[in-house]
Amino acid sequence: MKKSDLSEFEIQDQEFKLRIKRDLPGRAAPAAAPVALAPVAAAPAPVAAAPAAPATPAAADPSIKLVTSPMVGTYYATPSPENPPFVAVGSPIKVDSVVCIIEAMKVMNEIQSEIAGTVVECLVANGTSVEFGQPLFRVKIG
């Protein structure tokens, strides 16, 4: 914040909000705060609106649930390049079934499903970056 001469920073998505404020002695903070907040307050609205559209079909069908990423990292569908994917469309999964690997800080983390059902859609391509809470799979329950 010192390098960029920032006094306040805020970021927000659907489930997470972070606000960092630095008191600057001898500075008129009220003039800087509205300028910093106006663009930031406007930015979350489009971000929140965009993910709501894909989530709507899952919400419309109560038997469709999402398996989401528990961390930030790189998504891998297979344990190694020569192996088949952990799951594919039509695969039945159980609670605690390994559905993918997410690499974070050079550590390969096996991601287990928290729901049982049948995979109806894989939402992430192999080798792509994922965010915390990002939907990975749509699963039909029952």
TIMI-2910 file (N, C-alpha, C, CB; in pm, 1 decimal, decimal comma, always signed):
<rs>
+----------+----------+----------+----------+----------+----------+----------+----------+----------+----------+----------+----------+------+
!      n_x !      n_y !      n_z !     ca_x !     ca_y !     ca_z !      c_x !      c_y !      c_z !     cb_x !     cb_y !     cb_z ! resn !
+----------+----------+----------+----------+----------+----------+----------+----------+----------+----------+----------+----------+------+
!    +82,2 !   -118,7 !     +0,0 !     +0,0 !     +0,0 !     +0,0 !    +86,9 !   +125,5 !     +0,0 !    -93,7 !     -0,4 !   +120,3 !  Met !
!   +203,0 !   +116,6 !    +66,1 !   +292,5 !   +231,8 !    +66,9 !   +345,8 !   +260,9 !    -72,1 !   +408,0 !   +208,7 !   +163,0 !  Lys !
!   +385,5 !   +155,8 !   -145,3 !   +442,5 !   +174,6 !   -278,5 !   +344,2 !   +240,6 !   -373,4 !   +487,3 !    +41,8 !   -335,6 !  Lys !
!   +216,3 !   +206,9 !   -362,5 !   +114,3 !   +262,5 !   -452,1 !    +45,1 !   +384,3 !   -393,5 !    +11,0 !   +157,3 !   -484,7 !  Ser !
!    +83,8 !   +424,4 !   -274,1 !    +25,1 !   +538,4 !   -205,6 !   -126,7 !   +521,0 !   -188,0 !    +55,2 !   +667,2 !   -283,0 !  Asp !
!   -166,5 !   +399,4 !   -147,5 !   -307,3 !   +370,3 !   -121,6 !   -337,7 !   +387,9 !    +26,3 !   -343,1 !   +227,5 !   -167,2 !  Leu !
!   -456,5 !   +436,3 !    +55,4 !   -498,1 !   +446,5 !   +194,5 !   -608,0 !   +346,6 !   +226,2 !   -545,2 !   +587,8 !   +225,6 !  Ser !
!   -674,5 !   +295,6 !   +121,3 !   -784,8 !   +203,5 !   +143,1 !   -799,3 !   +112,4 !    +21,7 !   -916,4 !   +280,4 !   +170,3 !  Glu !
!   -833,0 !    -15,3 !    +47,8 !   -852,9 !   -112,4 !    -59,3 !   -966,5 !   -204,4 !    -18,9 !   -722,5 !   -193,4 !    -88,5 !  Phe !
!  -1056,7 !   -233,0 !   -112,6 !  -1169,1 !   -322,0 !    -83,7 !  -1195,0 !   -410,5 !   -204,4 !  -1296,6 !   -241,3 !    -46,5 !  Glu !
!  -1219,1 !   -540,4 !   -178,8 !  -1255,4 !   -636,1 !   -283,4 !  -1366,1 !   -724,0 !   -228,7 !  -1132,1 !   -722,1 !   -329,2 !  Ile !
!  -1459,6 !   -760,8 !   -317,2 !  -1574,9 !   -837,4 !   -271,3 !  -1624,5 !   -927,1 !   -383,3 !  -1687,6 !   -744,1 !   -222,7 !  Gln !
!  -1667,2 !  -1049,4 !   -346,9 !  -1739,8 !  -1135,0 !   -439,5 !  -1863,6 !  -1184,6 !   -366,6 !  -1651,0 !  -1254,4 !   -490,8 !  Asp !
!  -1926,9 !  -1288,9 !   -414,8 !  -2053,1 !  -1334,1 !   -356,7 !  -2040,5 !  -1379,6 !   -211,4 !  -2108,9 !  -1446,3 !   -439,0 !  Gln !
!  -1930,7 !  -1445,6 !   -177,1 !  -1918,5 !  -1504,0 !    -44,3 !  -1807,5 !  -1443,1 !    +41,6 !  -1895,0 !  -1649,9 !    -57,5 !  Glu !
!  -1732,4 !  -1350,0 !    -12,0 !  -1613,9 !  -1302,5 !    +58,5 !  -1598,1 !  -1153,0 !    +38,6 !  -1488,3 !  -1376,6 !    +10,5 !  Phe !
!  -1560,2 !  -1084,1 !   +146,0 !  -1534,4 !   -940,9 !   +137,1 !  -1408,6 !   -911,6 !   +217,9 !  -1656,6 !   -856,6 !   +188,8 !  Lys !
!  -1317,6 !   -834,2 !   +157,6 !  -1194,1 !   -795,9 !   +224,0 !  -1177,6 !   -645,4 !   +211,3 !  -1071,7 !   -870,9 !   +164,0 !  Leu !
!  -1152,1 !   -579,4 !   +323,3 !  -1130,5 !   -434,9 !   +322,7 !  -1006,8 !   -406,0 !   +406,7 !  -1255,8 !   -357,4 !   +377,6 !  Arg !
!   -913,0 !   -334,0 !   +346,7 !   -789,5 !   -295,6 !   +415,3 !   -783,0 !   -144,0 !   +414,4 !   -661,9 !   -359,0 !   +347,0 !  Ile !
!   -760,0 !    -85,7 !   +531,9 !   -753,6 !    +59,2 !   +543,5 !   -627,4 !    +95,7 !   +619,7 !   -880,1 !   +116,2 !   +614,0 !  Lys !
!   -557,1 !   +193,0 !   +567,9 !   -433,8 !   +239,3 !   +631,2 !   -452,8 !   +384,0 !   +673,6 !   -311,6 !   +224,8 !   +535,4 !  Arg !
!   -437,9 !   +410,3 !   +802,0 !   -447,6 !   +547,7 !   +850,8 !   -319,7 !   +621,5 !   +816,6 !   -473,9 !   +551,4 !  +1003,5 !  Asp !
!   -337,0 !   +735,2 !   +754,6 !   -222,1 !   +816,7 !   +717,6 !   -223,7 !   +944,6 !   +800,0 !   -222,6 !   +848,8 !   +565,6 !  Leu !
!   -133,3 !   +957,6 !   +898,0 !   -130,4 !  +1078,3 !   +980,4 !    -98,1 !  +1201,3 !   +896,0 !    -27,9 !  +1063,5 !  +1093,5 !  Pro !
!   -173,1 !  +1307,7 !   +921,9 !   -147,8 !  +1433,4 !   +851,7 !   -209,6 !  +1439,8 !   +713,2 !     -1,2 !  +1455,7 !   +840,6 !  Gly !
!   -285,3 !  +1340,2 !   +674,2 !   -348,4 !  +1340,0 !   +542,0 !   -497,8 !  +1357,3 !   +555,9 !   -316,7 !  +1210,5 !   +465,9 !  Arg !
!   -557,4 !  +1413,4 !   +455,3 !   -703,1 !  +1429,6 !   +453,0 !   -763,4 !  +1302,3 !   +395,8 !   -746,2 !  +1555,2 !   +368,9 !  Ala !
!   -793,8 !  +1205,8 !   +480,9 !   -847,8 !  +1077,5 !   +437,6 !   -987,1 !  +1087,4 !   +376,0 !   -851,7 !   +983,3 !   +553,5 !  Ala !
!  -1077,5 !  +1176,6 !   +423,5 !  -1211,1 !  +1179,8 !   +365,8 !  -1212,0 !  +1207,0 !   +215,3 !  -1292,9 !  +1283,9 !   +435,5 !  Pro !
!  -1118,4 !  +1284,5 !   +163,4 !  -1115,4 !  +1311,3 !    +19,1 !  -1075,6 !  +1186,4 !    -57,6 !  -1018,3 !  +1426,1 !    -12,9 !  Ala !
!   -986,5 !  +1105,3 !     -3,0 !   -941,2 !   +985,6 !    -73,5 !  -1041,4 !   +872,0 !    -62,7 !   -807,1 !   +940,8 !    -19,4 !  Ala !
!  -1111,8 !   +859,6 !    +47,8 !  -1202,0 !   +745,8 !    +68,7 !  -1315,7 !   +740,1 !    -32,7 !  -1259,6 !   +751,4 !   +207,8 !  Ala !
!  -1391,7 !   +848,8 !    -57,5 !  -1500,1 !   +836,6 !   -154,9 !  -1450,3 !   +804,0 !   -294,7 !  -1579,9 !   +963,8 !   -158,7 !  Pro !
!  -1335,0 !   +856,1 !   -334,1 !  -1281,4 !   +827,4 !   -466,3 !  -1246,3 !   +679,3 !   -476,2 !  -1157,6 !   +915,0 !   -495,7 !  Val !
!  -1184,2 !   +621,9 !   -371,4 !  -1145,3 !   +481,6 !   -374,2 !  -1267,0 !   +390,1 !   -367,1 !  -1050,1 !   +450,9 !   -259,2 !  Ala !
!  -1369,2 !   +428,2 !   -292,8 !  -1484,9 !   +342,0 !   -275,4 !  -1579,7 !   +344,1 !   -393,9 !  -1558,5 !   +381,3 !   -152,4 !  Leu !
!  -1592,9 !   +455,6 !   -462,9 !  -1690,1 !   +462,8 !   -571,5 !  -1661,2 !   +360,7 !   -680,9 !  -1691,7 !   +602,4 !   -630,7 !  Ala !
!  -1538,4 !   +352,7 !   -736,7 !  -1514,1 !   +250,8 !   -839,2 !  -1521,3 !   +108,7 !   -784,6 !  -1379,0 !   +273,2 !   -902,5 !  Pro !
!  -1473,9 !    +88,2 !   -661,7 !  -1476,1 !    -45,6 !   -604,5 !  -1618,8 !    -90,6 !   -578,7 !  -1395,1 !    -50,0 !   -475,5 !  Val !
!  -1704,4 !     +0,8 !   -530,8 !  -1843,6 !    -35,3 !   -504,5 !  -1916,1 !    -68,9 !   -633,6 !  -1915,9 !    +78,2 !   -431,7 !  Ala !
!  -1880,8 !     -3,4 !   -742,3 !  -1946,0 !    -31,4 !   -869,8 !  -1895,4 !   -163,0 !   -928,8 !  -1922,1 !    +83,7 !   -968,5 !  Ala !
!  -1770,5 !   -199,5 !   -904,5 !  -1713,1 !   -319,2 !   -964,7 !  -1777,3 !   -449,8 !   -917,0 !  -1566,7 !   -323,2 !   -936,2 !  Ala !
!  -1809,4 !   -469,4 !   -788,2 !  -1866,1 !   -597,3 !   -746,9 !  -2001,5 !   -629,5 !   -809,3 !  -1879,5 !   -599,2 !   -599,4 !  Pro !
!  -2080,8 !   -529,2 !   -844,4 !  -2212,9 !   -557,6 !   -899,8 !  -2205,1 !   -640,1 !  -1027,5 !  -2286,7 !   -428,3 !   -926,9 !  Ala !
!  -2123,8 !   -603,2 !  -1129,6 !  -2115,2 !   -688,2 !  -1247,6 !  -2054,5 !   -825,3 !  -1218,0 !  -2034,1 !   -619,1 !  -1353,8 !  Pro !
!  -1956,1 !   -830,6 !  -1127,8 !  -1895,1 !   -957,8 !  -1094,1 !  -1997,8 !  -1049,3 !  -1029,4 !  -1775,0 !   -937,4 !  -1001,3 !  Val !
!  -2078,7 !   -995,6 !   -939,0 !  -2180,1 !  -1076,2 !   -873,0 !  -2290,0 !  -1117,1 !   -970,2 !  -2239,7 !  -1000,1 !   -755,5 !  Ala !
!  -2321,2 !  -1032,6 !  -1067,2 !  -2426,9 !  -1063,5 !  -1161,8 !  -2383,4 !  -1172,5 !  -1258,9 !  -2468,0 !   -938,3 !  -1238,1 !  Ala !
!  -2257,6 !  -1173,8 !  -1300,1 !  -2211,4 !  -1272,7 !  -1397,0 !  -2217,8 !  -1415,7 !  -1342,9 !  -2069,7 !  -1240,6 !  -1439,1 !  Ala !
!  -2165,9 !  -1446,5 !  -1221,1 !  -2175,8 !  -1583,3 !  -1172,5 !  -2319,3 !  -1625,8 !  -1140,9 !  -2090,7 !  -1599,4 !  -1050,2 !  Pro !
!  -2408,5 !  -1530,7 !  -1116,5 !  -2545,5 !  -1567,1 !  -1082,9 !  -2614,8 !  -1635,4 !  -1200,2 !  -2624,1 !  -1443,5 !  -1040,2 !  Ala !
!  -2581,7 !  -1598,9 !  -1322,2 !  -2646,8 !  -1658,1 !  -1438,9 !  -2618,5 !  -1808,1 !  -1450,0 !  -2601,0 !  -1587,1 !  -1565,9 !  Ala !
!  -2491,5 !  -1856,2 !  -1440,9 !  -2468,8 !  -1999,8 !  -1447,6 !  -2526,7 !  -2075,4 !  -1328,0 !  -2321,6 !  -2026,9 !  -1457,7 !  Pro !
!  -2533,0 !  -2011,7 !  -1211,6 !  -2584,6 !  -2079,9 !  -1093,7 !  -2736,4 !  -2094,3 !  -1098,4 !  -2543,6 !  -2005,2 !   -968,2 !  Ala !
!  -2804,4 !  -2014,0 !  -1178,0 !  -2949,3 !  -2018,2 !  -1184,4 !  -3003,0 !  -2153,8 !  -1228,7 !  -2998,7 !  -1911,8 !  -1277,3 !  Thr !
!  -2947,1 !  -2219,0 !  -1334,5 !  -2999,6 !  -2349,7 !  -1372,8 !  -2989,6 !  -2452,2 !  -1260,1 !  -2926,2 !  -2400,7 !  -1494,4 !  Pro !
!  -2880,8 !  -2448,6 !  -1182,8 !  -2868,4 !  -2541,8 !  -1071,3 !  -2972,7 !  -2511,4 !   -965,2 !  -2727,6 !  -2535,8 !  -1010,8 !  Ala !
!  -2999,9 !  -2382,7 !   -943,7 !  -3099,6 !  -2345,6 !   -843,9 !  -3239,4 !  -2380,5 !   -892,2 !  -3090,5 !  -2196,4 !   -811,7 !  Ala !
!  -3263,2 !  -2377,7 !  -1024,2 !  -3394,9 !  -2408,2 !  -1078,2 !  -3428,1 !  -2555,8 !  -1058,6 !  -3401,9 !  -2371,3 !  -1226,7 !  Ala !
!  -3331,6 !  -2643,8 !  -1064,7 !  -3352,3 !  -2786,8 !  -1045,2 !  -3293,3 !  -2825,3 !   -910,0 !  -3287,6 !  -2870,3 !  -1160,9 !  Asp !
!  -3377,6 !  -2850,3 !   -810,4 !  -3325,2 !  -2878,9 !   -676,2 !  -3245,5 !  -3009,2 !   -668,1 !  -3439,2 !  -2884,5 !   -577,7 !  Pro !
!  -3255,6 !  -3094,1 !   -771,2 !  -3178,8 !  -3219,1 !   -767,7 !  -3036,5 !  -3200,9 !   -820,8 !  -3250,3 !  -3326,6 !   -848,8 !  Ser !
!  -3002,9 !  -3080,0 !   -870,3 !  -2867,8 !  -3051,7 !   -919,4 !  -2791,7 !  -2973,5 !   -813,0 !  -2872,1 !  -2972,3 !  -1053,8 !  Ile !
!  -2678,2 !  -3027,0 !   -772,2 !  -2591,0 !  -2961,7 !   -673,8 !  -2453,9 !  -2939,9 !   -737,0 !  -2579,0 !  -3047,2 !   -542,6 !  Lys !
!  -2377,7 !  -2849,1 !   -680,0 !  -2245,3 !  -2817,5 !   -731,6 !  -2136,7 !  -2870,7 !   -640,3 !  -2229,6 !  -2667,8 !   -749,3 !  Leu !
!  -2030,8 !  -2924,5 !   -701,1 !  -1907,8 !  -2954,9 !   -629,1 !  -1817,2 !  -2836,3 !   -658,4 !  -1842,3 !  -3095,2 !   -673,5 !  Val !
!  -1772,6 !  -2766,8 !   -552,8 !  -1693,8 !  -2645,4 !   -570,0 !  -1550,4 !  -2665,5 !   -522,5 !  -1758,3 !  -2529,3 !   -494,8 !  Thr !
!  -1463,9 !  -2577,9 !   -568,7 !  -1323,3 !  -2584,9 !   -531,2 !  -1303,7 !  -2533,0 !   -388,7 !  -1237,0 !  -2504,4 !   -630,4 !  Ser !
!  -1236,0 !  -2609,0 !   -304,8 !  -1210,5 !  -2563,6 !   -168,2 !  -1087,5 !  -2473,6 !   -156,9 !  -1193,8 !  -2682,7 !    -77,5 !  Pro !
!  -1019,6 !  -2447,3 !   -271,7 !   -896,0 !  -2368,6 !   -266,7 !   -864,5 !  -2309,9 !   -403,4 !   -778,4 !  -2455,0 !   -217,7 !  Met !
!   -769,1 !  -2220,9 !   -404,1 !   -716,0 !  -2163,5 !   -527,5 !   -603,9 !  -2254,6 !   -576,1 !   -664,7 !  -2016,0 !   -505,7 !  Val !
!   -598,5 !  -2279,1 !   -705,4 !   -490,3 !  -2360,9 !   -758,8 !   -514,3 !  -2398,9 !   -903,1 !   -472,9 !  -2485,1 !   -675,7 !  Gly !
!   -446,1 !  -2503,1 !   -948,1 !   -460,2 !  -2554,2 !  -1084,1 !   -536,2 !  -2685,6 !  -1079,4 !   -321,6 !  -2572,7 !  -1152,0 !  Thr !
!   -642,3 !  -2694,7 !  -1159,9 !   -730,9 !  -2810,7 !  -1163,6 !   -673,5 !  -2918,6 !  -1255,8 !   -872,1 !  -2769,3 !  -1210,3 !  Tyr !
!   -671,1 !  -3042,3 !  -1207,0 !   -632,2 !  -3156,2 !  -1288,6 !   -739,7 !  -3264,1 !  -1277,7 !   -493,6 !  -3211,2 !  -1244,9 !  Tyr !
!   -786,8 !  -3312,1 !  -1391,6 !   -893,3 !  -3412,3 !  -1396,1 !   -840,1 !  -3553,5 !  -1376,7 !   -967,5 !  -3403,6 !  -1528,0 !  Ala !
!   -708,8 !  -3572,4 !  -1395,7 !   -649,7 !  -3705,6 !  -1388,2 !   -535,1 !  -3708,3 !  -1287,8 !   -600,3 !  -3750,1 !  -1526,1 !  Thr !
!   -505,5 !  -3827,0 !  -1231,5 !   -392,5 !  -3835,6 !  -1139,2 !   -257,8 !  -3819,5 !  -1209,1 !   -396,0 !  -3967,5 !  -1066,4 !  Pro !
!   -251,3 !  -3855,0 !  -1337,6 !   -131,6 !  -3834,5 !  -1419,9 !   -176,3 !  -3831,0 !  -1565,8 !    -23,8 !  -3948,0 !  -1395,5 !  Ser !
!    -93,3 !  -3777,3 !  -1654,7 !   -135,5 !  -3763,2 !  -1794,9 !   -177,0 !  -3893,8 !  -1862,8 !    -24,7 !  -3701,7 !  -1873,2 !  Pro !
!   -119,3 !  -4007,1 !  -1822,1 !   -154,3 !  -4133,8 !  -1887,0 !   -273,8 !  -4205,1 !  -1823,5 !    -35,7 !  -4225,4 !  -1884,6 !  Glu !
!   -329,1 !  -4151,4 !  -1715,7 !   -443,5 !  -4212,8 !  -1648,5 !   -575,0 !  -4151,2 !  -1695,4 !   -430,0 !  -4198,2 !  -1496,9 !  Asn !
!   -685,1 !  -4225,9 !  -1681,5 !   -816,8 !  -4169,6 !  -1715,5 !   -860,2 !  -4068,4 !  -1608,8 !   -923,2 !  -4282,7 !  -1729,0 !  Pro !
!   -958,2 !  -3982,8 !  -1640,9 !  -1005,7 !  -3884,5 !  -1542,0 !  -1068,4 !  -3953,4 !  -1420,5 !  -1108,2 !  -3788,9 !  -1606,6 !  Pro !
!  -1063,9 !  -3883,5 !  -1308,1 !  -1128,3 !  -3935,1 !  -1186,9 !  -1277,6 !  -3953,6 !  -1211,5 !  -1104,5 !  -3839,8 !  -1066,8 !  Phe !
!  -1341,2 !  -3852,1 !  -1272,8 !  -1483,9 !  -3858,6 !  -1304,5 !  -1507,9 !  -3797,0 !  -1442,1 !  -1568,5 !  -3785,7 !  -1196,1 !  Val !
!  -1619,0 !  -3836,9 !  -1503,4 !  -1660,2 !  -3780,7 !  -1631,9 !  -1812,2 !  -3768,0 !  -1627,5 !  -1612,3 !  -3870,5 !  -1754,1 !  Ala !
!  -1869,3 !  -3706,0 !  -1729,5 !  -2014,9 !  -3695,1 !  -1735,9 !  -2073,0 !  -3836,5 !  -1733,1 !  -2061,1 !  -3617,1 !  -1864,7 !  Val !
!  -2169,5 !  -3857,2 !  -1643,6 !  -2231,6 !  -3988,5 !  -1627,2 !  -2170,6 !  -4071,7 !  -1516,5 !  -2223,1 !  -4064,0 !  -1754,5 !  Gly !
!  -2056,9 !  -4027,9 !  -1460,7 !  -1991,9 !  -4103,2 !  -1353,0 !  -2070,6 !  -4090,9 !  -1223,0 !  -1847,8 !  -4054,0 !  -1332,2 !  Ser !
!  -2095,6 !  -4203,6 !  -1156,8 !  -2155,4 !  -4195,4 !  -1023,3 !  -2046,3 !  -4158,7 !   -922,7 !  -2224,5 !  -4330,6 !   -983,9 !  Pro !
!  -2079,6 !  -4072,8 !   -827,5 !  -1984,6 !  -4038,4 !   -721,1 !  -2051,4 !  -4057,0 !   -586,5 !  -1933,0 !  -3892,8 !   -736,5 !  Ile !
!  -1969,8 !  -4084,8 !   -488,1 !  -2016,6 !  -4100,1 !   -350,6 !  -1955,6 !  -3988,4 !   -266,8 !  -1979,3 !  -4240,9 !   -292,6 !  Lys !
!  -2007,2 !  -3971,1 !   -146,9 !  -1944,4 !  -3878,2 !    -53,3 !  -1802,9 !  -3929,7 !    -28,5 !  -2026,7 !  -3865,7 !    +81,7 !  Val !
!  -1705,7 !  -3841,0 !    -31,6 !  -1563,8 !  -3870,0 !    -13,2 !  -1496,3 !  -3933,5 !   -134,7 !  -1546,9 !  -3959,8 !   +104,2 !  Asp !
!  -1566,9 !  -3944,9 !   -249,6 !  -1502,0 !  -3990,5 !   -372,9 !  -1406,9 !  -3881,9 !   -421,4 !  -1607,4 !  -4025,1 !   -483,2 !  Ser !
!  -1288,2 !  -3919,7 !   -465,9 !  -1194,3 !  -3823,1 !   -522,9 !  -1246,2 !  -3786,2 !   -661,8 !  -1047,0 !  -3881,4 !   -529,4 !  Val !
!  -1266,2 !  -3655,8 !   -685,0 !  -1320,9 !  -3609,7 !   -812,9 !  -1216,9 !  -3538,7 !   -899,0 !  -1438,0 !  -3516,8 !   -788,3 !  Val !
!  -1107,8 !  -3489,9 !   -837,4 !  -1003,1 !  -3420,6 !   -912,9 !   -886,1 !  -3393,2 !   -820,1 !  -1056,6 !  -3288,0 !   -975,5 !  Cys !
!   -784,8 !  -3329,4 !   -876,4 !   -669,3 !  -3283,1 !   -798,4 !   -656,8 !  -3133,4 !   -822,4 !   -536,0 !  -3359,6 !   -838,5 !  Ile !
!   -627,6 !  -3059,7 !   -716,7 !   -595,9 !  -2917,9 !   -731,2 !   -455,3 !  -2897,3 !   -675,4 !   -701,8 !  -2826,4 !   -657,2 !  Ile !
!   -369,1 !  -2846,5 !   -763,3 !   -231,5 !  -2819,2 !   -723,5 !   -224,7 !  -2678,1 !   -666,5 !   -133,3 !  -2835,8 !   -843,6 !  Glu !
!   -174,9 !  -2668,7 !   -545,7 !   -156,8 !  -2538,4 !   -481,6 !    -19,3 !  -2537,0 !   -417,1 !   -269,3 !  -2509,7 !   -375,7 !  Ala !
!    +63,4 !  -2443,4 !   -458,8 !   +198,6 !  -2428,3 !   -404,5 !   +278,7 !  -2558,3 !   -415,2 !   +191,8 !  -2383,2 !   -258,3 !  Met !
!   +273,4 !  -2620,1 !   -531,9 !   +348,3 !  -2742,4 !   -563,5 !   +299,8 !  -2864,9 !   -485,3 !   +495,4 !  -2720,5 !   -535,8 !  Lys !
!   +183,3 !  -2855,7 !   -420,0 !   +125,8 !  -2968,6 !   -347,4 !     +2,1 !  -3015,5 !   -422,8 !    +90,5 !  -2929,7 !   -199,6 !  Val !
!     -5,4 !  -3146,2 !   -450,4 !   -120,4 !  -3203,9 !   -519,3 !   -223,9 !  -3244,3 !   -414,3 !    -78,3 !  -3326,8 !   -607,4 !  Met !
!   -338,9 !  -3176,7 !   -416,2 !   -444,6 !  -3200,7 !   -318,4 !   -559,3 !  -3276,2 !   -384,3 !   -494,8 !  -3067,6 !   -257,6 !  Asn !
!   -589,0 !  -3397,3 !   -335,3 !   -703,0 !  -3472,3 !   -386,4 !   -830,1 !  -3407,6 !   -331,9 !   -694,4 !  -3623,9 !   -346,3 !  Glu !
!   -921,8 !  -3374,2 !   -421,4 !  -1046,9 !  -3310,2 !   -381,9 !  -1155,5 !  -3416,4 !   -377,1 !  -1085,6 !  -3195,0 !   -480,0 !  Ile !
!  -1221,2 !  -3426,0 !   -262,8 !  -1326,2 !  -3525,3 !   -243,3 !  -1462,5 !  -3458,4 !   -250,4 !  -1308,6 !  -3598,1 !   -108,5 !  Gln !
!  -1558,0 !  -3532,5 !   -304,6 !  -1694,5 !  -3482,4 !   -314,7 !  -1759,5 !  -3481,9 !   -176,9 !  -1777,2 !  -3567,7 !   -413,5 !  Ser !
!  -1841,0 !  -3382,5 !   -153,2 !  -1917,4 !  -3376,2 !    -28,9 !  -2060,9 !  -3422,5 !    -51,6 !  -1915,9 !  -3233,5 !    +28,2 !  Glu !
!  -2091,6 !  -3461,0 !   -176,8 !  -2226,1 !  -3506,4 !   -211,3 !  -2217,9 !  -3634,9 !   -293,3 !  -2302,7 !  -3396,8 !   -289,5 !  Ile !
!  -2328,0 !  -3709,3 !   -297,0 !  -2336,3 !  -3830,8 !   -378,1 !  -2436,3 !  -3806,9 !   -490,0 !  -2377,4 !  -3954,7 !   -291,8 !  Ala !
!  -2408,6 !  -3867,7 !   -606,0 !  -2498,6 !  -3853,4 !   -719,4 !  -2427,8 !  -3890,7 !   -847,9 !  -2552,7 !  -3710,8 !   -728,0 !  Gly !
!  -2474,4 !  -3833,2 !   -958,6 !  -2417,3 !  -3859,5 !  -1090,2 !  -2370,7 !  -3728,7 !  -1152,4 !  -2520,0 !  -3930,2 !  -1182,1 !  Thr !
!  -2247,8 !  -3725,9 !  -1203,3 !  -2192,6 !  -3605,6 !  -1266,4 !  -2269,6 !  -3579,2 !  -1395,7 !  -2038,8 !  -3621,5 !  -1294,8 !  Val !
!  -2326,2 !  -3458,4 !  -1407,0 !  -2398,2 !  -3421,7 !  -1529,4 !  -2321,1 !  -3320,8 !  -1613,5 !  -2534,7 !  -3365,2 !  -1494,6 !  Val !
!  -2222,0 !  -3252,5 !  -1552,2 !  -2142,9 !  -3156,9 !  -1628,6 !  -2010,7 !  -3129,5 !  -1557,2 !  -2221,4 !  -3025,7 !  -1649,5 !  Glu !
!  -1901,7 !  -3130,2 !  -1634,4 !  -1770,4 !  -3088,6 !  -1585,3 !  -1753,7 !  -2943,3 !  -1627,5 !  -1653,2 !  -3180,6 !  -1641,8 !  Cys !
!  -1732,8 !  -2853,6 !  -1533,3 !  -1733,5 !  -2710,0 !  -1559,7 !  -1594,9 !  -2648,9 !  -1579,4 !  -1801,7 !  -2640,2 !  -1447,8 !  Leu !
!  -1489,4 !  -2727,3 !  -1559,9 !  -1353,2 !  -2674,0 !  -1566,9 !  -1268,9 !  -2761,2 !  -1660,2 !  -1288,9 !  -2667,1 !  -1424,9 !  Val !
!  -1188,0 !  -2698,0 !  -1742,4 !  -1098,2 !  -2770,5 !  -1831,5 !   -971,5 !  -2811,3 !  -1757,2 !  -1063,0 !  -2685,1 !  -1954,4 !  Ala !
!   -916,1 !  -2925,9 !  -1794,7 !   -795,0 !  -2977,0 !  -1732,6 !   -679,8 !  -2877,5 !  -1748,1 !   -757,2 !  -3112,5 !  -1793,3 !  Asn !
!   -608,0 !  -2854,0 !  -1636,9 !   -490,7 !  -2766,6 !  -1640,4 !   -520,9 !  -2619,1 !  -1624,2 !   -419,1 !  -2786,3 !  -1767,2 !  Gly !
!   -645,5 !  -2582,7 !  -1595,3 !   -679,1 !  -2441,4 !  -1579,8 !   -677,2 !  -2400,5 !  -1433,0 !   -816,4 !  -2412,1 !  -1640,9 !  Thr !
!   -662,7 !  -2272,0 !  -1410,5 !   -663,4 !  -2217,6 !  -1274,2 !   -806,1 !  -2208,8 !  -1223,5 !   -595,7 !  -2078,2 !  -1269,5 !  Ser !
!   -823,0 !  -2239,2 !  -1094,4 !   -953,9 !  -2227,5 !  -1030,8 !   -941,9 !  -2140,8 !   -907,2 !  -1010,9 !  -2366,5 !   -994,5 !  Val !
!  -1052,3 !  -2081,6 !   -869,2 !  -1060,9 !  -1996,3 !   -751,1 !  -1133,5 !  -2069,2 !   -638,7 !  -1132,5 !  -1864,1 !   -784,5 !  Glu !
!  -1119,4 !  -2021,2 !   -517,7 !  -1192,8 !  -2074,8 !   -404,2 !  -1342,3 !  -2059,9 !   -429,7 !  -1151,8 !  -2003,5 !   -272,8 !  Phe !
!  -1417,6 !  -2166,2 !   -412,1 !  -1562,4 !  -2162,0 !   -428,5 !  -1610,6 !  -2174,1 !   -572,2 !  -1613,8 !  -2036,4 !   -371,4 !  Gly !
!  -1519,8 !  -2183,4 !   -667,8 !  -1558,7 !  -2194,1 !   -808,1 !  -1621,9 !  -2330,9 !   -833,1 !  -1436,3 !  -2172,2 !   -901,3 !  Gln !
!  -1737,6 !  -2335,0 !   -901,5 !  -1799,8 !  -2464,3 !   -932,7 !  -1711,2 !  -2547,8 !  -1025,3 !  -1937,6 !  -2443,0 !   -997,5 !  Pro !
!  -1695,4 !  -2675,3 !   -991,4 !  -1615,7 !  -2768,3 !  -1071,0 !  -1704,1 !  -2864,9 !  -1148,6 !  -1520,0 !  -2846,0 !   -981,4 !  Leu !
!  -1809,2 !  -2916,1 !  -1081,6 !  -1898,5 !  -3014,6 !  -1140,9 !  -2042,3 !  -2986,1 !  -1100,9 !  -1858,3 !  -3156,4 !  -1098,9 !  Phe !
!  -2133,1 !  -3019,9 !  -1191,6 !  -2276,0 !  -3023,0 !  -1158,2 !  -2311,9 !  -3170,0 !  -1137,8 !  -2366,0 !  -2955,3 !  -1272,0 !  Arg !
!  -2379,6 !  -3199,9 !  -1026,7 !  -2410,6 !  -3337,5 !   -989,0 !  -2560,2 !  -3350,7 !   -963,9 !  -2330,1 !  -3380,2 !   -863,6 !  Val !
!  -2619,1 !  -3452,5 !  -1026,3 !  -2762,2 !  -3480,8 !  -1004,1 !  -2771,0 !  -3574,8 !   -884,0 !  -2831,0 !  -3545,0 !  -1133,3 !  Lys !
!  -2845,8 !  -3530,7 !   -785,0 !  -2863,4 !  -3607,2 !   -661,7 !  -2975,9 !  -3709,6 !   -682,3 !  -2895,4 !  -3512,4 !   -540,9 !  Ile !
!  -2955,3 !  -3828,4 !   -626,4 !  -3061,6 !  -3929,1 !   -628,6 !  -3071,5 !  -4012,1 !   -747,6 !  -3185,4 !  -3867,8 !   -611,2 !  Gly !
+----------+----------+----------+----------+----------+----------+----------+----------+----------+----------+----------+----------+------+
</rs>
